[in-house]
Amino acid sequence: MLLATVFANNSATRFHVLELKTRVFELLQQLEASGHRAYIPRSNVDYAISVGVRLLSLRRVLDASDDGLQANERELALLNYYANSIRNQITTIDSPLGSYRH
């Protein structure tokens, strides 16, 4: 859901993997600092992001190229659906992602 949130809020942005991991990690830190809990598989953020990217890419929700990863514009509704599952937590933190768009 964190991954979907980053892509839903930056649908026109192509992310290199390191930049994407940084964004997700920052969002996770903001959520945790606000008292929210997140389940991270294997307690490994890097692993969780890698698996999320792989699954979203296999479902063609993300477009992967040598230039990085970008939301597939035909799948924005699905990304927004996933991102909405944590929307109420994000809007409670002081973050650029707090200005979540539908």
C-alpha positions as CSV (number, residue, x, y, z in Angstrom):
1,M,0.0,0.0,0.0
2,L,2.9,2.3,0.7
3,L,4.3,1.6,-2.8
4,A,0.9,2.2,-4.4
5,T,0.6,5.5,-2.5
6,V,3.9,6.8,-3.8
7,F,2.9,5.9,-7.4
8,A,-0.6,7.1,-7.1
9,N,0.6,10.5,-5.9
10,N,3.3,10.7,-8.5
11,S,1.8,8.9,-11.5
12,A,3.7,10.9,-14.1
13,T,7.1,10.3,-12.4
14,R,9.5,7.6,-13.4
15,F,11.4,6.4,-10.4
16,H,14.8,4.7,-10.3
17,V,14.6,1.9,-7.7
18,L,16.8,3.6,-5.2
19,E,14.7,6.8,-5.3
20,L,11.5,4.7,-5.0
21,K,12.9,2.9,-2.0
22,T,13.8,6.2,-0.4
23,R,10.3,7.6,-0.9
24,V,8.6,4.5,0.5
25,F,11.0,4.4,3.5
26,E,10.4,8.1,4.2
27,L,6.6,7.5,4.1
28,L,6.9,4.6,6.4
29,Q,9.0,6.6,8.9
30,Q,6.4,9.4,8.8
31,L,3.6,6.9,9.5
32,E,5.4,5.3,12.3
33,A,6.3,8.6,13.8
34,S,2.6,9.5,13.8
35,G,1.9,6.3,15.8
36,H,0.7,4.1,12.9
37,R,1.9,0.6,12.6
38,A,2.9,-1.1,9.3
39,Y,3.4,-4.8,8.6
40,I,6.6,-5.3,6.8
41,P,7.2,-8.8,5.5
42,R,10.3,-10.4,7.0
43,S,10.8,-7.1,8.9
44,N,12.8,-6.0,5.8
45,V,11.7,-2.9,4.1
46,D,14.0,-3.5,1.1
47,Y,12.6,-7.0,0.6
48,A,9.0,-5.7,0.9
49,I,9.5,-3.0,-1.7
50,S,11.2,-5.4,-4.1
51,V,8.4,-7.9,-3.8
52,G,5.8,-5.2,-4.2
53,V,7.5,-3.8,-7.3
54,R,7.7,-7.3,-8.8
55,L,4.0,-8.1,-8.1
56,L,2.8,-4.8,-9.4
57,S,5.0,-5.2,-12.5
58,L,3.7,-8.7,-13.2
59,R,0.2,-7.3,-13.0
60,R,1.2,-4.5,-15.4
61,V,0.3,-1.9,-12.9
62,L,3.8,-0.5,-13.2
63,D,5.7,0.0,-16.4
64,A,9.4,-1.0,-16.0
65,S,12.1,0.1,-18.3
66,D,15.8,0.8,-18.2
67,D,14.9,4.4,-17.2
68,G,13.0,3.2,-14.1
69,L,9.5,2.4,-12.9
70,Q,6.3,4.4,-13.6
71,A,2.6,3.9,-13.0
72,N,0.8,2.5,-15.9
73,E,-1.8,5.2,-16.6
74,R,-4.4,2.6,-17.6
75,E,-4.1,1.2,-14.0
76,L,-4.3,4.4,-12.0
77,A,-7.8,3.4,-10.7
78,L,-6.3,0.2,-9.2
79,L,-3.3,2.1,-7.7
80,N,-5.7,4.6,-6.2
81,Y,-7.8,1.7,-4.8
82,Y,-4.7,0.3,-3.1
83,A,-3.5,3.7,-1.9
84,N,-7.0,4.4,-0.4
85,S,-6.6,1.6,2.1
86,I,-4.1,3.8,4.0
87,R,-5.4,7.2,3.0
88,N,-6.8,8.0,6.4
89,Q,-3.4,7.4,8.0
90,I,-1.6,9.5,5.5
91,T,-3.9,12.5,5.8
92,T,-3.1,12.6,9.5
93,I,0.6,13.3,9.0
94,D,2.3,16.5,7.9
95,S,3.6,15.4,4.5
96,P,3.4,16.2,0.9
97,L,1.7,12.9,0.5
98,G,-0.9,14.0,3.0
99,S,-2.5,16.0,0.2
100,Y,-3.7,12.8,-1.3
101,R,-5.6,13.1,-4.6
102,H,-8.4,10.8,-5.8
